[in-house]
């Protein structure tokens, strides 16, 4: 008998999608049924064990899971939510795998503790929220209604027992919001929760006020706007968790096939250091620099046809003309005309995304097979002083560089350099199989090509 391939099954209607399509889906990438790495499993086990003890004694708690891009923080959060739901809903007749490290949690006492527990999953980014909702719709025992924005938490009349917060570094402090409505909502929530519009209060304070137990997932080097939580607040949160022995670092790289060394290498470059390329083993990872944006775009189109999920991404270094005039182009480089992402929600999976350029706000938290990163003139290099610097005029994100009038904070060029550096750190670590790079500033291009020693195209 001839062996039937997945494509044969697809033709017969047994599978409706090909294996690559399944692997590229949010349901596959964010599935709570994935096998955890040892460090992820230990974090989940310790958090659940501590939470059950705290529920029994009535104590409140906070845990922090830290990890660089690609270490699976969101997967841990979703797995944790599903595990708590499974413990709550299991039946005595259910078969529990005895060799599972979580088997000991499936006892009547824990089931009773979790029976009426109210659990929410806070996701600050709108785009990522929509993607996770789709996963929750198809996952038994967890509901899309559990996925919340920080504002949902702030206005709620009922407290949560547990709030799990993804991308905690993207929670906002008191600053000018994206709309006048949200500015008013921020004031109203502060007044309702704290009795006055205390300018020091952040969305992190809302979460603490509205829940008894919190699990924070974060990476301090992924703050990308002045309105994000201040670095000192994030440090205090981590220190508090460390002092309570509830800080869990994740180091195993699950996204970038070049490994954790590549992620740290990129971050060191963006910090203005000169890391030793000889210590970086890329393996089969496809890292290339392009002198022509047209060539890079064609390469991304080819990789998308081959693997799917290949996209062009960039920092906000060009005006968004197409938001007002859909026939206008936002970028014109090397004879190539491109537009920014035409939608904010789940842009990566939208039909037209392969022909557009995704901004940081549409790709943070997502995986790509290939990322074609356009480094604009907002980030430059001074070969005489041997340092990175920013071109404030070329950085077009008004929310990304505006001062905090409410709190009287003025952001210097050095402050903006940190945000822009973090943005490119996120963009350059999206690609699972490879990263392609086009740099607008000639001195920066030469500097990065020399240090990264990547293939030139």
N, C-alpha and C positions, 0 to 999 in steps of 0.2 A: 504494500500500500504506500502510495506517495505521501510524504509528509506535507501537510498544509502549512503554508507560511501565513503570518499575520495579514499580508495583503490579500491572500486567497480568502481568508475568513472575512475580510472587509468586503470583498466583492460579493460574497454570499450573504452579506447582511448580518453576520454574527457580530463583528465589530463595526461600529459606525464611524470610527476615526482610526487613522493610522497610529502606529506606536509613537513616532515623533510628535504627532499632534497631541496625543495623550500626555507625553512627557512635558510638552510646552504649556499645558493647561494649568490654570491656577489651582484646580482641584488636586492635580498631581503634586505641584510644587509646594502647596500649603497644606497638604493632607495631614490630619491628625493620626493617620495610620502608619506614618513613616517610622522606620526604626531609628531610634535616637542614638547619637554618639554617646560613649560612656560619660563624658562630662555633662552633656545635656541630661542624660538619665539621672545622674547623681543630683543635679540641681533640682529636677522635678521631684525626685524622691524626698530630698531634704525639705523642700518647700511644702509639699503635701503633709509630711510628717509633722513639721512645725505648726502648720495651719490647723491640723486636727487637734493638736495639743492645746493651741490657743483657743480654739472654739470650745473645748471642754472646760478651760479655766476662765474664759471670758476676757482674755487679754487681747489687745490689738497688736498688729504686727506690720512690718514693711520688709520686703525682700527686694534685692537688686540683682538683675542678670545683666552683665556687661559683655559686650563682644564687638569686634570689628565687623565691617561689612562681610556678609556671607557666612557668619558663624551660626546662623539658624535661630536667631532670637525669636522671630515671629512664629516659627515652627514650634518652638518650646511653649510659647504662649497658647497656641491653639491646642497642642497636645495636652497641656495642663487643664484647659477648660473641658476637653473631652474626657479626660481621666476623672476629674471631679464629678462630672455628670454620670459616668459609668458606675462609680462607687455609690453615688446617690440612688441610682435606679436598678442596681443589679438585684436579681432574684436568687433566693437560696438554692434554687434548682439549676442556676446557670453554672456552666463549667468554667472555672478560672484556671488558666495555665499555671501549674504549680511552680514552674521554673522562672516565671516572670518576677522581676524585682519589685513589681507593684502588687503582687498577689496578696501580700499581707494586709493591704488596705481594705480588701473586700470582706469585711466582717460587719455583722449587724450593728455594732456600736457606732462605727463610722458612717454607715448608711443613715442612721438616725441623726447624727450630727449634721449631715449635709442635706437632710430632707427638705427643709424650707429655705435653704441658702439662696440668696439673691446674688448672682455673679454677673458682672459686666466686663466687656472688653473694650477699652478706650483706644481709638485709633485717630490721632490728630489729623493725618492727611486724608483729604476727601477722596482722592483717587484710590488709595489703598483700601480705604473703608469699603468702597463699592466692590472691589475684588474679593475681599474677605467675606462680605455678605453672601456672595454667590457660592463660596465654599461652604458656608454655614447652612445655606438652603439645602445642600445635598448631603449634609452630615447628620446622622441620627443623634438625637438628644441635645443638640445645641441649636440655637435659633439666631437668625439674623437680627432679631429684636435685641439681642444682647450686645450688639456692636454699637458703640456710642461715640459721638464727638465730645470733646471737652465741654462744649456748651450744653449738650444733652445732660451731662452730669450736673452741671451747675444749676440748671433750672428744675431738676427733678424734685418732686415732693417727698419721695421715699429714698432712704439711704440704701446703699448696697452693703452686703456683708463682705464681698470681695470684688475689688476692681483690679484687673490686669491691664497695664498700660504699655502699649507698643510705642516705639519711637518716642520715649519720654522726653528726650532732648528737644522735640518739636512742640512741646507744650508752650503756651505763650505766657509772657509776663504782661503787666499793664503797659500797653503801647497802642499806637494807632493801628486798628484792625483793618481788615480788607474791605470793610464796608461800614457805613455809618450805623447801620442796624446792629452790627456786632459790637461797635463801640458802646452803644446804649445798653446792649445786653450785658457786657462786661461790668458796667457800672451797677446795673440792677442786681446781678448775681452777687457781686461783692457786698452790696447793701443788705441783701437778704441773708447771706451766710454769715457776715461778720458785723452787721449793724451799721456799716459805713463803707464808702468807697475808698478803702485803704489802698493807696497806690503801690504798696509793697506786696500786696497779695497777688499771687499768680494762679494759673489754672492748676498747678500742682497743689496749692492750698485748697482749691475746690474739691479735688479728689480726696485729699485727707479728711476734709470736713464731711464728705458725703459717703464715706466707707469706713469699715472697721479694719479691713486687711487689704494691703496693696502689694502687688508684684510689679516692679518697674523694669522694663527692658530698655537699655540705653547704650549709647556710644557718644561720649562727649565731643568727639571730633566730627560729628555729623550735624552740629548746629549750623544753620545756613542763613539765618536772618537775624537782625537785631531784636526782633520781637520774640525770638526763641528764649527759652529759659537761660538766665545768665550762667556762665560757667561756674561761678562760685556756688550757685544754688545746686547745680548738679554734683559738684564736689562734696558739698555738705550732705546730700542725699546718699552718696556712695559711702562716705565716712561713717554715717549713722548706721548703715546696713553692715558695714565691716565690723563696727564695734559690737553689734548684736550677733555677729557670726552668721549673717544672712546675705552675704555678698557672694555671687557665683560668677566667676569669669569663664567665658567661652573662648577657646583659642583655635579649635579645629576648623579649618576652612572647608566649607561645604559648597560654596559657589564657584569661586575662581579656581580653575584646575591648575593654575601655577602655584597655588598654595598660599599660606599665610605670609610667607616671606615676600611675595609679590605685593601684597596689600601694605605691609610695613615699608617696603621699598618705595612705593608710590607716595606714601605719607611723608617719608623722610625727604624725598625730592621736593615736595610741596612746602615743607618746613624750611627749605633753603639749604638743606644739608647736601653732601655729596657722597651718598652711600656707594659701597663697593659692588659694582655689577657682577664681579666674579663670584660673589657669594649667592647670587640669585640664579637658581636653577628653574628655568621656565618649562622644562620638559617639552611637551607638545603644544604648549600654550602659544597661540598665534598673536603675537604683539608686533605691530607694524606702525611705522611712521609714513605719512603720505605727504609729498610735496604738492600734490594736486587734489583739491577737494572733489573734483569730478571723478578722479580715479578712486578715491575713498568711497564716494557714494556708489559707484558701480560695484565695488567690492562688497559693500554692505548688501546691495540688491542681490548679488550672487550668493552670499552666505544665507540670506533670508530664503532664497529659493531652495537652497540645499538643506538648511537646518531649521528655518523658521526663527522667529524672535531675534532678528537682527535689526537694529534701529540706529538712526543718527540722533545724538544728544548733544546739548550745549548749555553753557551758562547763559544767563540773560544779558548778552552783550550786544544785542541788536534790538531796535525798536520793534514793537509788535503792531505793525501797520495793518496786518491782515485781520486783526480783531475788529477794526472799524470798516475795512474795505476787503472783502473776501477775495477780490481779484488781485490785490496787491501782494507783492513778495516782501518778506522780511529780511532775507539775506541774499546778497548777490556777490559771489566770490568765485574767481577762476571760471567765469562764464556759467556758473551754476546758480539758479534761482530757487530759493527754498522758502517755505513758510514754517512758522512755529506750529506746535500742536493745536489742532482745531477744536479739541475738547479737553476738559480738565479731568473728567471722570474716566478712569480706566483707559487712558489714551493708548497704552501699549497694545491692547487687544482690539483696538478699533480698526476698521477696514483700511482707512487711509493713512495709518500711522507710518507705514514704510516709506511714504513719499513726503513725510514731514520731519521736523526736528523737535524732539521732546525736551522740555525744560526740566530743570532739577525737580520741580514740584510735581511732575508727572512720572518720574522714574525712581525717586527715592523709595527704598523698600522692595523694589522689584528685581527680578532676575532677567537677564537677556542672554542669549547664546553668544551674540557678538554686539559690542557697543562701538559705534563710530563716533568718537569724541572730538568735537570741534572746540578748540581752546581759543577764545576770542581775544581781542585786544585789551580786555579788562585785566588780564594777567600778563605781565611783561618781565623782561630780565635785563638788568643793567650789567653788561660784561665788564665794565670798568670797576664798579663797586662790588661786583659778583654777588648780586642779591636780587631776589624777586621783589617786584613792586606792583602796585595796582594803578590803572588809569581810571580814575573816578568817572571821567566823562564817558568812557566806553562802557561802564557798568550801568545798564538801563533799567534795572529793577528798582523802582522808586521805593518800594517797601524794604528792599535789601540794603538801602544806604541812608534812609531817613533817620534823623535824630529822634530821640524819645522825648518829646515835648512834655508829656505828662510827668515824667520823672526827672526832667532836666538833664538827660544824658546826651552828650555829644560824642559821636563816633568818629574817631580819627582814621586816617588812611591805614594805620597799623591794625585797627579793629576790623576794618573792611577787608584787609588782606587775609585775616584769619577766616572770615566767612567765605570769601571767594576760594581760598585754599581748601576749605572743607568741602565746598561744592564740587570742585574738580576731583577731590579725593573720592567723593561718592560716585561721580560719573565714570571715573577710570577704574572702578571696581564693580561695575555692573555685569561685565561679560564673563560668562562661564567658560566658553571655548577660546575667546580671543578679544582683544581690544585694539582698535585701529585709531590712530591719532593724527589730527591735522591741526597745526599750530599757526595762528595768524602772525604773531610777532616774530620776525626773523631771528633776533638774538635768542629768544626763548626757545625757538625751534632748534637752533644749533646746540644750545645748552642741554636740552632734554635728549636730543638724539645722541649726543656724546655720552651722557651719563647712563642712558638706558640701553644704548647699544642695540636697539631693535632693528629689525629688517626694514630697509628703506624701499618704498614703492613709488 
